[in-house]
Amino acid sequence: MSESKFLRQNKEAVISQLNEDKKVYRVNKGERFYMLATFENGELVSLEEKELTPQWPRQRMMDENDSYQQNSQDPNQNQRWP
């Protein structure tokens, strides 16, 4: 398949990598998958479908760090003195 035909059929494609003779386009396919299409000299040489890795474990770690920081603040900060 030619590069121009691919781009006509996949209008949402964006350049992911650009070298002298090689271009890689990325096309999102829903929330979990994307496709990488590699062209050399205007012709398709590779087509890969990949799955996005979930980000929730990292987000959960960040949330736990926030709650730890909030709990480790000065304990006298919220107390009222008579």
PyMOL Python script that loads the backbone (N, CA, C, O; Angstrom):
from pymol import cmd

cmd.read_pdbstr("""\
ATOM      1  N   MET A   1       0.852  -1.175   0.000  1.00  0.00           N
ATOM      2  CA  MET A   1       0.000   0.000   0.000  1.00  0.00           C
ATOM      3  C   MET A   1       0.892   1.229   0.000  1.00  0.00           C
ATOM      4  O   MET A   1       1.941   1.255   0.643  1.00  0.00           O
ATOM      5  N   SER A   2       0.466   2.227  -0.718  1.00  0.00           N
ATOM      6  CA  SER A   2       1.254   3.464  -0.766  1.00  0.00           C
ATOM      7  C   SER A   2       0.930   4.336   0.446  1.00  0.00           C
ATOM      8  O   SER A   2      -0.130   4.212   1.058  1.00  0.00           O
ATOM      9  N   GLU A   3       1.859   5.206   0.769  1.00  0.00           N
ATOM     10  CA  GLU A   3       1.692   6.112   1.894  1.00  0.00           C
ATOM     11  C   GLU A   3       0.493   7.043   1.684  1.00  0.00           C
ATOM     12  O   GLU A   3      -0.268   7.293   2.619  1.00  0.00           O
ATOM     13  N   SER A   4       0.327   7.547   0.483  1.00  0.00           N
ATOM     14  CA  SER A   4      -0.781   8.472   0.217  1.00  0.00           C
ATOM     15  C   SER A   4      -2.133   7.760   0.346  1.00  0.00           C
ATOM     16  O   SER A   4      -3.089   8.353   0.847  1.00  0.00           O
ATOM     17  N   LYS A   5      -2.229   6.513  -0.093  1.00  0.00           N
ATOM     18  CA  LYS A   5      -3.483   5.759   0.042  1.00  0.00           C
ATOM     19  C   LYS A   5      -3.788   5.506   1.518  1.00  0.00           C
ATOM     20  O   LYS A   5      -4.934   5.638   1.947  1.00  0.00           O
ATOM     21  N   PHE A   6      -2.764   5.141   2.295  1.00  0.00           N
ATOM     22  CA  PHE A   6      -2.934   4.927   3.730  1.00  0.00           C
ATOM     23  C   PHE A   6      -3.459   6.189   4.411  1.00  0.00           C
ATOM     24  O   PHE A   6      -4.375   6.123   5.231  1.00  0.00           O
ATOM     25  N   LEU A   7      -2.877   7.335   4.068  1.00  0.00           N
ATOM     26  CA  LEU A   7      -3.293   8.594   4.688  1.00  0.00           C
ATOM     27  C   LEU A   7      -4.709   8.991   4.277  1.00  0.00           C
ATOM     28  O   LEU A   7      -5.434   9.591   5.070  1.00  0.00           O
ATOM     29  N   ARG A   8      -5.109   8.667   3.058  1.00  0.00           N
ATOM     30  CA  ARG A   8      -6.493   8.938   2.641  1.00  0.00           C
ATOM     31  C   ARG A   8      -7.469   8.077   3.438  1.00  0.00           C
ATOM     32  O   ARG A   8      -8.552   8.538   3.799  1.00  0.00           O
ATOM     33  N   GLN A   9      -7.091   6.837   3.712  1.00  0.00           N
ATOM     34  CA  GLN A   9      -7.970   5.919   4.431  1.00  0.00           C
ATOM     35  C   GLN A   9      -7.931   6.130   5.943  1.00  0.00           C
ATOM     36  O   GLN A   9      -8.864   5.731   6.640  1.00  0.00           O
ATOM     37  N   ASN A  10      -6.882   6.742   6.458  1.00  0.00           N
ATOM     38  CA  ASN A  10      -6.699   6.944   7.903  1.00  0.00           C
ATOM     39  C   ASN A  10      -6.407   8.416   8.178  1.00  0.00           C
ATOM     40  O   ASN A  10      -5.272   8.792   8.467  1.00  0.00           O
ATOM     41  N   LYS A  11      -7.430   9.226   8.086  1.00  0.00           N
ATOM     42  CA  LYS A  11      -7.260  10.676   8.223  1.00  0.00           C
ATOM     43  C   LYS A  11      -6.784  11.096   9.615  1.00  0.00           C
ATOM     44  O   LYS A  11      -6.241  12.188   9.781  1.00  0.00           O
ATOM     45  N   GLU A  12      -6.987  10.230  10.621  1.00  0.00           N
ATOM     46  CA  GLU A  12      -6.570  10.556  11.990  1.00  0.00           C
ATOM     47  C   GLU A  12      -5.117  10.158  12.271  1.00  0.00           C
ATOM     48  O   GLU A  12      -4.642  10.323  13.394  1.00  0.00           O
ATOM     49  N   ALA A  13      -4.411   9.640  11.270  1.00  0.00           N
ATOM     50  CA  ALA A  13      -3.012   9.222  11.443  1.00  0.00           C
ATOM     51  C   ALA A  13      -2.117  10.429  11.714  1.00  0.00           C
ATOM     52  O   ALA A  13      -2.258  11.482  11.093  1.00  0.00           O
ATOM     53  N   VAL A  14      -1.191  10.245  12.658  1.00  0.00           N
ATOM     54  CA  VAL A  14      -0.210  11.288  12.977  1.00  0.00           C
ATOM     55  C   VAL A  14       1.190  10.682  12.898  1.00  0.00           C
ATOM     56  O   VAL A  14       1.375   9.490  13.143  1.00  0.00           O
ATOM     57  N   ILE A  15       2.159  11.505  12.558  1.00  0.00           N
ATOM     58  CA  ILE A  15       3.538  11.026  12.467  1.00  0.00           C
ATOM     59  C   ILE A  15       4.056  10.742  13.870  1.00  0.00           C
ATOM     60  O   ILE A  15       3.992  11.592  14.758  1.00  0.00           O
ATOM     61  N   SER A  16       4.562   9.548  14.047  1.00  0.00           N
ATOM     62  CA  SER A  16       5.112   9.133  15.326  1.00  0.00           C
ATOM     63  C   SER A  16       6.637   9.193  15.313  1.00  0.00           C
ATOM     64  O   SER A  16       7.264   9.517  16.323  1.00  0.00           O
ATOM     65  N   GLN A  17       7.231   8.877  14.153  1.00  0.00           N
ATOM     66  CA  GLN A  17       8.686   8.883  14.019  1.00  0.00           C
ATOM     67  C   GLN A  17       9.022   9.258  12.579  1.00  0.00           C
ATOM     68  O   GLN A  17       8.347   8.846  11.636  1.00  0.00           O
ATOM     69  N   LEU A  18      10.073  10.044  12.437  1.00  0.00           N
ATOM     70  CA  LEU A  18      10.453  10.512  11.104  1.00  0.00           C
ATOM     71  C   LEU A  18      11.968  10.424  10.954  1.00  0.00           C
ATOM     72  O   LEU A  18      12.717  11.058  11.697  1.00  0.00           O
ATOM     73  N   ASN A  19      12.405   9.626   9.979  1.00  0.00           N
ATOM     74  CA  ASN A  19      13.826   9.506   9.637  1.00  0.00           C
ATOM     75  C   ASN A  19      13.991   9.877   8.175  1.00  0.00           C
ATOM     76  O   ASN A  19      13.033  10.309   7.533  1.00  0.00           O
ATOM     77  N   GLU A  20      15.188   9.715   7.645  1.00  0.00           N
ATOM     78  CA  GLU A  20      15.443  10.090   6.251  1.00  0.00           C
ATOM     79  C   GLU A  20      14.548   9.337   5.274  1.00  0.00           C
ATOM     80  O   GLU A  20      13.836   9.955   4.482  1.00  0.00           O
ATOM     81  N   ASP A  21      14.579   8.018   5.325  1.00  0.00           N
ATOM     82  CA  ASP A  21      13.809   7.205   4.377  1.00  0.00           C
ATOM     83  C   ASP A  21      12.623   6.507   5.023  1.00  0.00           C
ATOM     84  O   ASP A  21      11.906   5.763   4.353  1.00  0.00           O
ATOM     85  N   LYS A  22      12.405   6.734   6.304  1.00  0.00           N
ATOM     86  CA  LYS A  22      11.399   5.966   7.051  1.00  0.00           C
ATOM     87  C   LYS A  22      10.451   6.905   7.793  1.00  0.00           C
ATOM     88  O   LYS A  22      10.889   7.850   8.449  1.00  0.00           O
ATOM     89  N   LYS A  23       9.148   6.639   7.687  1.00  0.00           N
ATOM     90  CA  LYS A  23       8.127   7.372   8.434  1.00  0.00           C
ATOM     91  C   LYS A  23       7.251   6.367   9.158  1.00  0.00           C
ATOM     92  O   LYS A  23       6.854   5.350   8.589  1.00  0.00           O
ATOM     93  N   VAL A  24       6.952   6.657  10.419  1.00  0.00           N
ATOM     94  CA  VAL A  24       6.055   5.802  11.195  1.00  0.00           C
ATOM     95  C   VAL A  24       4.853   6.644  11.597  1.00  0.00           C
ATOM     96  O   VAL A  24       4.997   7.705  12.203  1.00  0.00           O
ATOM     97  N   TYR A  25       3.664   6.158  11.251  1.00  0.00           N
ATOM     98  CA  TYR A  25       2.418   6.830  11.601  1.00  0.00           C
ATOM     99  C   TYR A  25       1.733   6.057  12.712  1.00  0.00           C
ATOM    100  O   TYR A  25       1.815   4.831  12.783  1.00  0.00           O
ATOM    101  N   ARG A  26       1.058   6.795  13.576  1.00  0.00           N
ATOM    102  CA  ARG A  26       0.291   6.186  14.663  1.00  0.00           C
ATOM    103  C   ARG A  26      -1.177   6.496  14.427  1.00  0.00           C
ATOM    104  O   ARG A  26      -1.547   7.629  14.120  1.00  0.00           O
ATOM    105  N   VAL A  27      -2.015   5.460  14.577  1.00  0.00           N
ATOM    106  CA  VAL A  27      -3.459   5.611  14.435  1.00  0.00           C
ATOM    107  C   VAL A  27      -4.099   5.020  15.687  1.00  0.00           C
ATOM    108  O   VAL A  27      -3.935   3.831  15.961  1.00  0.00           O
ATOM    109  N   ASN A  28      -4.819   5.829  16.444  1.00  0.00           N
ATOM    110  CA  ASN A  28      -5.506   5.333  17.632  1.00  0.00           C
ATOM    111  C   ASN A  28      -6.728   4.527  17.225  1.00  0.00           C
ATOM    112  O   ASN A  28      -7.501   4.937  16.359  1.00  0.00           O
ATOM    113  N   LYS A  29      -6.890   3.374  17.864  1.00  0.00           N
ATOM    114  CA  LYS A  29      -8.009   2.475  17.593  1.00  0.00           C
ATOM    115  C   LYS A  29      -8.759   2.230  18.899  1.00  0.00           C
ATOM    116  O   LYS A  29      -8.643   1.160  19.498  1.00  0.00           O
ATOM    117  N   GLY A  30      -9.512   3.207  19.328  1.00  0.00           N
ATOM    118  CA  GLY A  30     -10.235   3.076  20.586  1.00  0.00           C
ATOM    119  C   GLY A  30      -9.374   3.499  21.759  1.00  0.00           C
ATOM    120  O   GLY A  30      -8.331   4.129  21.587  1.00  0.00           O
ATOM    121  N   GLU A  31      -9.824   3.145  22.956  1.00  0.00           N
ATOM    122  CA  GLU A  31      -9.129   3.571  24.169  1.00  0.00           C
ATOM    123  C   GLU A  31      -7.925   2.707  24.500  1.00  0.00           C
ATOM    124  O   GLU A  31      -7.004   3.171  25.171  1.00  0.00           O
ATOM    125  N   ARG A  32      -7.911   1.441  24.038  1.00  0.00           N
ATOM    126  CA  ARG A  32      -6.864   0.522  24.470  1.00  0.00           C
ATOM    127  C   ARG A  32      -5.852   0.150  23.392  1.00  0.00           C
ATOM    128  O   ARG A  32      -4.792  -0.385  23.717  1.00  0.00           O
ATOM    129  N   PHE A  33      -6.141   0.413  22.140  1.00  0.00           N
ATOM    130  CA  PHE A  33      -5.266  -0.061  21.070  1.00  0.00           C
ATOM    131  C   PHE A  33      -4.841   1.073  20.150  1.00  0.00           C
ATOM    132  O   PHE A  33      -5.538   2.077  20.007  1.00  0.00           O
ATOM    133  N   TYR A  34      -3.683   0.889  19.533  1.00  0.00           N
ATOM    134  CA  TYR A  34      -3.236   1.796  18.482  1.00  0.00           C
ATOM    135  C   TYR A  34      -2.473   0.986  17.448  1.00  0.00           C
ATOM    136  O   TYR A  34      -2.052  -0.141  17.706  1.00  0.00           O
ATOM    137  N   MET A  35      -2.304   1.572  16.291  1.00  0.00           N
ATOM    138  CA  MET A  35      -1.650   0.904  15.186  1.00  0.00           C
ATOM    139  C   MET A  35      -0.445   1.739  14.759  1.00  0.00           C
ATOM    140  O   MET A  35      -0.521   2.967  14.700  1.00  0.00           O
ATOM    141  N   LEU A  36       0.659   1.070  14.464  1.00  0.00           N
ATOM    142  CA  LEU A  36       1.842   1.731  13.930  1.00  0.00           C
ATOM    143  C   LEU A  36       2.056   1.239  12.500  1.00  0.00           C
ATOM    144  O   LEU A  36       2.163   0.038  12.256  1.00  0.00           O
ATOM    145  N   ALA A  37       2.115   2.165  11.576  1.00  0.00           N
ATOM    146  CA  ALA A  37       2.348   1.833  10.170  1.00  0.00           C
ATOM    147  C   ALA A  37       3.685   2.447   9.751  1.00  0.00           C
ATOM    148  O   ALA A  37       3.877   3.658   9.858  1.00  0.00           O
ATOM    149  N   THR A  38       4.592   1.619   9.282  1.00  0.00           N
ATOM    150  CA  THR A  38       5.927   2.068   8.900  1.00  0.00           C
ATOM    151  C   THR A  38       6.051   2.068   7.377  1.00  0.00           C
ATOM    152  O   THR A  38       5.751   1.079   6.708  1.00  0.00           O
ATOM    153  N   PHE A  39       6.498   3.198   6.856  1.00  0.00           N
ATOM    154  CA  PHE A  39       6.684   3.358   5.413  1.00  0.00           C
ATOM    155  C   PHE A  39       8.133   3.664   5.127  1.00  0.00           C
ATOM    156  O   PHE A  39       8.760   4.470   5.815  1.00  0.00           O
ATOM    157  N   GLU A  40       8.667   3.011   4.097  1.00  0.00           N
ATOM    158  CA  GLU A  40       9.996   3.327   3.592  1.00  0.00           C
ATOM    159  C   GLU A  40       9.860   3.644   2.112  1.00  0.00           C
ATOM    160  O   GLU A  40       9.292   2.862   1.350  1.00  0.00           O
ATOM    161  N   ASN A  41      10.380   4.783   1.716  1.00  0.00           N
ATOM    162  CA  ASN A  41      10.299   5.251   0.324  1.00  0.00           C
ATOM    163  C   ASN A  41       8.866   5.248  -0.190  1.00  0.00           C
ATOM    164  O   ASN A  41       8.617   4.919  -1.350  1.00  0.00           O
ATOM    165  N   GLY A  42       7.918   5.618   0.685  1.00  0.00           N
ATOM    166  CA  GLY A  42       6.522   5.762   0.278  1.00  0.00           C
ATOM    167  C   GLY A  42       5.710   4.483   0.238  1.00  0.00           C
ATOM    168  O   GLY A  42       4.539   4.520  -0.141  1.00  0.00           O
ATOM    169  N   GLU A  43       6.296   3.338   0.620  1.00  0.00           N
ATOM    170  CA  GLU A  43       5.585   2.058   0.593  1.00  0.00           C
ATOM    171  C   GLU A  43       5.507   1.456   1.995  1.00  0.00           C
ATOM    172  O   GLU A  43       6.451   1.563   2.778  1.00  0.00           O
ATOM    173  N   LEU A  44       4.381   0.828   2.304  1.00  0.00           N
ATOM    174  CA  LEU A  44       4.168   0.192   3.606  1.00  0.00           C
ATOM    175  C   LEU A  44       5.083  -1.018   3.754  1.00  0.00           C
ATOM    176  O   LEU A  44       5.078  -1.917   2.914  1.00  0.00           O
ATOM    177  N   VAL A  45       5.874  -1.033   4.836  1.00  0.00           N
ATOM    178  CA  VAL A  45       6.768  -2.163   5.087  1.00  0.00           C
ATOM    179  C   VAL A  45       6.430  -2.904   6.377  1.00  0.00           C
ATOM    180  O   VAL A  45       6.850  -4.045   6.570  1.00  0.00           O
ATOM    181  N   SER A  46       5.661  -2.247   7.271  1.00  0.00           N
ATOM    182  CA  SER A  46       5.328  -2.883   8.546  1.00  0.00           C
ATOM    183  C   SER A  46       4.042  -2.281   9.093  1.00  0.00           C
ATOM    184  O   SER A  46       3.819  -1.073   9.015  1.00  0.00           O
ATOM    185  N   LEU A  47       3.204  -3.145   9.646  1.00  0.00           N
ATOM    186  CA  LEU A  47       1.961  -2.717  10.270  1.00  0.00           C
ATOM    187  C   LEU A  47       1.827  -3.479  11.575  1.00  0.00           C
ATOM    188  O   LEU A  47       1.782  -4.710  11.572  1.00  0.00           O
ATOM    189  N   GLU A  48       1.762  -2.754  12.706  1.00  0.00           N
ATOM    190  CA  GLU A  48       1.699  -3.382  14.026  1.00  0.00           C
ATOM    191  C   GLU A  48       0.515  -2.835  14.802  1.00  0.00           C
ATOM    192  O   GLU A  48       0.236  -1.637  14.764  1.00  0.00           O
ATOM    193  N   GLU A  49      -0.181  -3.719  15.506  1.00  0.00           N
ATOM    194  CA  GLU A  49      -1.220  -3.278  16.429  1.00  0.00           C
ATOM    195  C   GLU A  49      -0.689  -3.481  17.835  1.00  0.00           C
ATOM    196  O   GLU A  49      -0.171  -4.547  18.167  1.00  0.00           O
ATOM    197  N   LYS A  50      -0.820  -2.454  18.655  1.00  0.00           N
ATOM    198  CA  LYS A  50      -0.292  -2.498  20.020  1.00  0.00           C
ATOM    199  C   LYS A  50      -1.392  -2.133  21.002  1.00  0.00           C
ATOM    200  O   LYS A  50      -2.368  -1.464  20.661  1.00  0.00           O
ATOM    201  N   GLU A  51      -1.204  -2.595  22.233  1.00  0.00           N
ATOM    202  CA  GLU A  51      -2.158  -2.294  23.297  1.00  0.00           C
ATOM    203  C   GLU A  51      -1.527  -1.309  24.271  1.00  0.00           C
ATOM    204  O   GLU A  51      -0.368  -1.459  24.656  1.00  0.00           O
ATOM    205  N   LEU A  52      -2.289  -0.316  24.659  1.00  0.00           N
ATOM    206  CA  LEU A  52      -1.805   0.641  25.643  1.00  0.00           C
ATOM    207  C   LEU A  52      -1.715  -0.031  26.999  1.00  0.00           C
ATOM    208  O   LEU A  52      -2.575  -0.837  27.353  1.00  0.00           O
ATOM    209  N   THR A  53      -0.682   0.295  27.757  1.00  0.00           N
ATOM    210  CA  THR A  53      -0.573  -0.249  29.109  1.00  0.00           C
ATOM    211  C   THR A  53      -1.423   0.595  30.047  1.00  0.00           C
ATOM    212  O   THR A  53      -1.434   1.821  29.938  1.00  0.00           O
ATOM    213  N   PRO A  54      -2.132  -0.045  30.964  1.00  0.00           N
ATOM    214  CA  PRO A  54      -2.983   0.720  31.875  1.00  0.00           C
ATOM    215  C   PRO A  54      -2.156   1.633  32.776  1.00  0.00           C
ATOM    216  O   PRO A  54      -1.062   1.269  33.206  1.00  0.00           O
ATOM    217  N   GLN A  55      -2.680   2.804  33.052  1.00  0.00           N
ATOM    218  CA  GLN A  55      -1.977   3.778  33.881  1.00  0.00           C
ATOM    219  C   GLN A  55      -2.441   3.765  35.335  1.00  0.00           C
ATOM    220  O   GLN A  55      -1.868   4.475  36.161  1.00  0.00           O
ATOM    221  N   TRP A  56      -3.463   2.976  35.668  1.00  0.00           N
ATOM    222  CA  TRP A  56      -4.026   3.048  37.016  1.00  0.00           C
ATOM    223  C   TRP A  56      -3.055   2.681  38.130  1.00  0.00           C
ATOM    224  O   TRP A  56      -3.143   3.307  39.186  1.00  0.00           O
ATOM    225  N   PRO A  57      -2.121   1.708  37.995  1.00  0.00           N
ATOM    226  CA  PRO A  57      -1.225   1.447  39.130  1.00  0.00           C
ATOM    227  C   PRO A  57      -0.363   2.659  39.471  1.00  0.00           C
ATOM    228  O   PRO A  57      -0.139   2.957  40.644  1.00  0.00           O
ATOM    229  N   ARG A  58       0.110   3.342  38.461  1.00  0.00           N
ATOM    230  CA  ARG A  58       0.925   4.531  38.693  1.00  0.00           C
ATOM    231  C   ARG A  58       0.092   5.622  39.365  1.00  0.00           C
ATOM    232  O   ARG A  58       0.557   6.282  40.295  1.00  0.00           O
ATOM    233  N   GLN A  59      -1.136   5.808  38.890  1.00  0.00           N
ATOM    234  CA  GLN A  59      -2.007   6.822  39.475  1.00  0.00           C
ATOM    235  C   GLN A  59      -2.307   6.475  40.933  1.00  0.00           C
ATOM    236  O   GLN A  59      -2.340   7.359  41.790  1.00  0.00           O
ATOM    237  N   ARG A  60      -2.525   5.185  41.214  1.00  0.00           N
ATOM    238  CA  ARG A  60      -2.822   4.771  42.584  1.00  0.00           C
ATOM    239  C   ARG A  60      -1.639   5.060  43.492  1.00  0.00           C
ATOM    240  O   ARG A  60      -1.824   5.507  44.624  1.00  0.00           O
ATOM    241  N   MET A  61      -0.410   4.809  43.008  1.00  0.00           N
ATOM    242  CA  MET A  61       0.777   5.113  43.799  1.00  0.00           C
ATOM    243  C   MET A  61       0.858   6.600  44.091  1.00  0.00           C
ATOM    244  O   MET A  61       1.201   6.996  45.205  1.00  0.00           O
ATOM    245  N   MET A  62       0.546   7.425  43.106  1.00  0.00           N
ATOM    246  CA  MET A  62       0.605   8.872  43.295  1.00  0.00           C
ATOM    247  C   MET A  62      -0.451   9.297  44.309  1.00  0.00           C
ATOM    248  O   MET A  62      -0.185  10.156  45.150  1.00  0.00           O
ATOM    249  N   ASP A  63      -1.645   8.707  44.244  1.00  0.00           N
ATOM    250  CA  ASP A  63      -2.700   9.038  45.197  1.00  0.00           C
ATOM    251  C   ASP A  63      -2.303   8.639  46.609  1.00  0.00           C
ATOM    252  O   ASP A  63      -2.572   9.374  47.559  1.00  0.00           O
ATOM    253  N   GLU A  64      -1.664   7.480  46.758  1.00  0.00           N
ATOM    254  CA  GLU A  64      -1.215   7.043  48.076  1.00  0.00           C
ATOM    255  C   GLU A  64      -0.161   7.988  48.629  1.00  0.00           C
ATOM    256  O   GLU A  64      -0.157   8.278  49.825  1.00  0.00           O
ATOM    257  N   ASN A  65       0.730   8.470  47.778  1.00  0.00           N
ATOM    258  CA  ASN A  65       1.746   9.429  48.225  1.00  0.00           C
ATOM    259  C   ASN A  65       1.096  10.725  48.689  1.00  0.00           C
ATOM    260  O   ASN A  65       1.543  11.313  49.673  1.00  0.00           O
ATOM    261  N   ASP A  66       0.062  11.181  48.012  1.00  0.00           N
ATOM    262  CA  ASP A  66      -0.635  12.390  48.415  1.00  0.00           C
ATOM    263  C   ASP A  66      -1.271  12.220  49.784  1.00  0.00           C
ATOM    264  O   ASP A  66      -1.168  13.106  50.633  1.00  0.00           O
ATOM    265  N   SER A  67      -1.927  11.091  50.002  1.00  0.00           N
ATOM    266  CA  SER A  67      -2.584  10.875  51.294  1.00  0.00           C
ATOM    267  C   SER A  67      -1.544  10.737  52.395  1.00  0.00           C
ATOM    268  O   SER A  67      -1.787  11.155  53.527  1.00  0.00           O
ATOM    269  N   TYR A  68      -0.373  10.150  52.079  1.00  0.00           N
ATOM    270  CA  TYR A  68       0.692  10.044  53.071  1.00  0.00           C
ATOM    271  C   TYR A  68       1.199  11.429  53.453  1.00  0.00           C
ATOM    272  O   TYR A  68       1.414  11.713  54.631  1.00  0.00           O
ATOM    273  N   GLN A  69       1.389  12.292  52.452  1.00  0.00           N
ATOM    274  CA  GLN A  69       1.874  13.635  52.726  1.00  0.00           C
ATOM    275  C   GLN A  69       0.865  14.424  53.546  1.00  0.00           C
ATOM    276  O   GLN A  69       1.252  15.193  54.426  1.00  0.00           O
ATOM    277  N   GLN A  70      -0.409  14.246  53.274  1.00  0.00           N
ATOM    278  CA  GLN A  70      -1.439  14.961  54.039  1.00  0.00           C
ATOM    279  C   GLN A  70      -1.466  14.472  55.486  1.00  0.00           C
ATOM    280  O   GLN A  70      -1.648  15.272  56.404  1.00  0.00           O
ATOM    281  N   ASN A  71      -1.287  13.173  55.698  1.00  0.00           N
ATOM    282  CA  ASN A  71      -1.310  12.612  57.051  1.00  0.00           C
ATOM    283  C   ASN A  71      -0.045  12.915  57.826  1.00  0.00           C
ATOM    284  O   ASN A  71      -0.068  12.900  59.056  1.00  0.00           O
ATOM    285  N   SER A  72       1.055  13.189  57.150  1.00  0.00           N
ATOM    286  CA  SER A  72       2.323  13.425  57.831  1.00  0.00           C
ATOM    287  C   SER A  72       2.568  14.915  58.108  1.00  0.00           C
ATOM    288  O   SER A  72       3.652  15.283  58.558  1.00  0.00           O
ATOM    289  N   GLN A  73       1.589  15.762  57.848  1.00  0.00           N
ATOM    290  CA  GLN A  73       1.746  17.177  58.148  1.00  0.00           C
ATOM    291  C   GLN A  73       1.754  17.374  59.659  1.00  0.00           C
ATOM    292  O   GLN A  73       1.459  16.444  60.409  1.00  0.00           O
ATOM    293  N   ASP A  74       2.084  18.550  60.095  1.00  0.00           N
ATOM    294  CA  ASP A  74       2.165  18.888  61.513  1.00  0.00           C
ATOM    295  C   ASP A  74       0.860  18.519  62.217  1.00  0.00           C
ATOM    296  O   ASP A  74      -0.188  19.066  61.873  1.00  0.00           O
ATOM    297  N   PRO A  75       0.893  17.603  63.195  1.00  0.00           N
ATOM    298  CA  PRO A  75      -0.343  17.175  63.864  1.00  0.00           C
ATOM    299  C   PRO A  75      -0.994  18.293  64.654  1.00  0.00           C
ATOM    300  O   PRO A  75      -2.194  18.230  64.923  1.00  0.00           O
ATOM    301  N   ASN A  76      -0.244  19.309  65.032  1.00  0.00           N
ATOM    302  CA  ASN A  76      -0.811  20.423  65.800  1.00  0.00           C
ATOM    303  C   ASN A  76      -1.495  21.459  64.918  1.00  0.00           C
ATOM    304  O   ASN A  76      -2.116  22.396  65.421  1.00  0.00           O
ATOM    305  N   GLN A  77      -1.382  21.295  63.620  1.00  0.00           N
ATOM    306  CA  GLN A  77      -1.898  22.295  62.689  1.00  0.00           C
ATOM    307  C   GLN A  77      -3.413  22.433  62.798  1.00  0.00           C
ATOM    308  O   GLN A  77      -3.920  23.553  62.743  1.00  0.00           O
ATOM    309  N   ASN A  78      -4.148  21.345  62.950  1.00  0.00           N
ATOM    310  CA  ASN A  78      -5.600  21.389  62.958  1.00  0.00           C
ATOM    311  C   ASN A  78      -6.205  21.384  64.359  1.00  0.00           C
ATOM    312  O   ASN A  78      -7.428  21.354  64.499  1.00  0.00           O
ATOM    313  N   GLN A  79      -5.376  21.413  65.391  1.00  0.00           N
ATOM    314  CA  GLN A  79      -5.907  21.395  66.746  1.00  0.00           C
ATOM    315  C   GLN A  79      -6.267  22.813  67.184  1.00  0.00           C
ATOM    316  O   GLN A  79      -5.621  23.789  66.804  1.00  0.00           O
ATOM    317  N   ARG A  80      -7.300  22.890  67.980  1.00  0.00           N
ATOM    318  CA  ARG A  80      -7.682  24.181  68.580  1.00  0.00           C
ATOM    319  C   ARG A  80      -7.206  24.223  70.028  1.00  0.00           C
ATOM    320  O   ARG A  80      -7.357  23.256  70.776  1.00  0.00           O
ATOM    321  N   TRP A  81      -6.649  25.319  70.395  1.00  0.00           N
ATOM    322  CA  TRP A  81      -6.167  25.489  71.764  1.00  0.00           C
ATOM    323  C   TRP A  81      -7.181  26.276  72.567  1.00  0.00           C
ATOM    324  O   TRP A  81      -7.727  27.268  72.085  1.00  0.00           O
ATOM    325  N   PRO A  82      -7.437  25.835  73.802  1.00  0.00           N
ATOM    326  CA  PRO A  82      -8.435  26.542  74.642  1.00  0.00           C
ATOM    327  C   PRO A  82      -7.985  27.916  75.070  1.00  0.00           C
ATOM    328  O   PRO A  82      -8.717  28.614  75.771  1.00  0.00           O
TER     329      PRO A  82
END
""", "prot")
cmd.dss("prot")
cmd.show_as("cartoon", "prot")
cmd.util.cbc("prot")
cmd.orient("prot")
